[in-house]
Amino acid sequence: MVIGTGFAWAHLPKTGGDATLAMFRLFPDLIEFADPDDTNDKHAQFHERAEQIRGRVLVMNFRRLPAWAVSRAHHRATRGKFPDYRPEPMATAEELAESTFPDGRLELYTGGGRFHPDRWLRQEMLAEDFIDFVSDFRHLSEQDRRAVTELGDVNAAEYDRDLANWLNEDQIRRMYLNNPSWATLEQELYGGLYEPGAAHAAPDSLSTG
């Protein structure tokens, strides 16, 4: 988590969080507190820091659901999960389609809605959204903006990002049906859900930390 002058940012896993932290570190004057990026504390949820974040603008990253689900499944298959970090079998496409875990993760990170973020940073448009957000808290020069846009990938995993090689259209449809909270938020932030073959469906190249 990063707690700054007037805001608090929580690191929802697999939404470009490591890149976002690196962007915040470009502006140390904004940071009052930041969890180390080499411990699981970096994934602290808002309710765990309720006293420190009181009265601040809450912000969290987001990502289109199919890409998030595949990224998380790949991460668990290659790096495991806290605290043991033991790799586990890769989830099947059907398991991803039927899982309600994404909505459960949103429920956890928002404290059941008690800590619903005021702002969201879309992983697919991370630099643009980050600049827009931070501009509310400090002046950004052209050099500052270039530093953000030129940062590049941070802790990006290597795997096939073409979702067509992981999920078919029916599996993606069921994934959204099984995670209505995520689907509603994605529609709000992107103007619609992910559609295979659409212009926005091109594989992303941003950090997935």
N, C-alpha and C positions, 0 to 999 in steps of 0.2 A: 504494500500500500504506500501511496505517496500522499502525505498531508501537506498542503501548501497554504499560502496566503489566501484564505477565503474558499478553499476547495479541498476535497478529499477524493482520491482516485483509487479504486479497487481493481486488482488484477484478476479478471476472470480468465482462467486458463484457456490457451489455444485461440486467442483473439488478438495476437500481436502485442502482448503485454511487455515482452522484453524490449521490443522496439520503442514502445511508448515510454517506458522507463528511461531509455537512452535519450529520448526527446526531452523529457523533463530535466534530465541532467545537463542539457545544453543551457538551462536557465536556473542555475543554483540559487539565485536570489529569490526564486519562487518557493523553494522547498524548505519546509520547517522540519519535516521528518520523512524518511524513506526507509522501508525495510530492505535489508541486504538482498541482493538478487541471487545469492547462492544458498538460500535456505527456503523452506516451504512457508516461512512467515510472509514472503512476498505475496502469497495468495490469501492473506487475512481478509475476512469479510467485514462489512461495515459494522455489524452488530458487535463484533469483537473489539472495536475501537469507538464505541458509542460516545463516550465522554469526550474524546479528543476531536471528534468530527462534528460535534453539536453546532448547529447554525451555519455549517459550511455547504457550499454547492457540491452535490455528490455526482461523480462522473465514473463511468465504466465503459469498457470496450464491448463491442458486439461484432457478430459475424453471421453471414448467411448459414442457415441451419445445416444443409447437407455438407458444406465444406467444413464446418465446425465438427460435425460428427465423425467424418472421415479422419480429420486431423487428430482428434482425441483418440480414436481407435488405433491409429498408426503409432501415436506416442506411447500408448499403453502396451502395444505389441513389441515395441523396440526398447523402451526405457522403463516400463512399469509405472507404478504409482507410489506415492508417499504412504507409509514410511520405508517400505522395503525396497521399492524400485526394482521389483522382479518382473521381467517381461512376461506377458501372458498371451494366450492365443489371440490372434487377430479376430475381432468381431466379424461375423458374416454380414452380408448386405441385408438379409432378412432380420437379423438381430438389431441392426441399426434402424431399420424401418419401423420395427415394433417397439423400440425402447422409448420410455417416457423420461429417461434420465436428463435430457436437456432442460425440460421444464423444471425438473427437480433441482437442477443446478441454479437456474434463475431464482427459484424460490429460496434457495439457501443464501445466495449472494445478496438478495434484496431483503432478507429477514422476513420473508412472507409478506413483502410489500411495505413493511415498516420503514425500509431504507431504499425506496425506489429512486434510482438515479434521476437527477435533474437533466443531465446531459449524457449523450452517448457518442463514442468515437467508433466509427465503422472501420473494421480492419481493412476492408477493401479500398477505403479512401482515407487511410489513417493520417497521412501528412496533412491533407486538406482539412480534415476535421480537427486535428490537434491544433493547427494554426488558428482556426476559427475560435476554438475554445480558449486557448492561452491568450489570445488577443483581448479577451475580456478582463484579464488580470495584469497585463503589462503591455507596454508598447513593443511591437516587433518591427525591427528594421528590415530592409530588404536582405541584408546579410543574415539576419536571424532566420528569416523565412527560407532562404537557400539552405542554411544549415539543417533545417528540419527535412526539407524535400530531398536533400542529397544524402541523408543518413544511410539509407539502404537497409538491407536485411540484417536482422540481429537474431542470432540463435535459431535460424530457420532450418527446419528438418528437410531431409532429402527424401521425397517420395513422389509418386505419380499424382499430380494435382488435377488431372482430367477426371472430373466426377463421373463422366460417362463410363469410365472403366471400373467404377466402384458400385454405382447405383443406377437402376433403370427408372423410368418415369413413374411407374406405379409405386416403387419403393420410396421415392422422394415424396410423392403425394401422401402416402401413409405416414411418413415421418412427420410431415406438417400436421396431419390430423391427430396424431398421437401427442403432439406438443403444441397445443393451441396458444399458450401464452407466448412462446417463442415466435410462432407464426404471426400473431397479432402485432407484436413489437417489430418484427421484420417488415411487415406491410407498412407500418407507420414510418419506419426509418428509411426504407428503400423505395416505397411507393408500390410494392408488390412482392410476391414470393419468387424464389429462384425458379426459373424455367429452363430446362435443358435446351441448348441450342440458341437461346436468346443472346443478344449482344453482351449482356452483363454476365453471361455464364462462362466467360473466358477464365482459365485458371489464374488465380492470383499469384503474385510473386513476393508478397510481404512476409515478414517474420510471423511465425505462428506461435511464438513463445507465450 
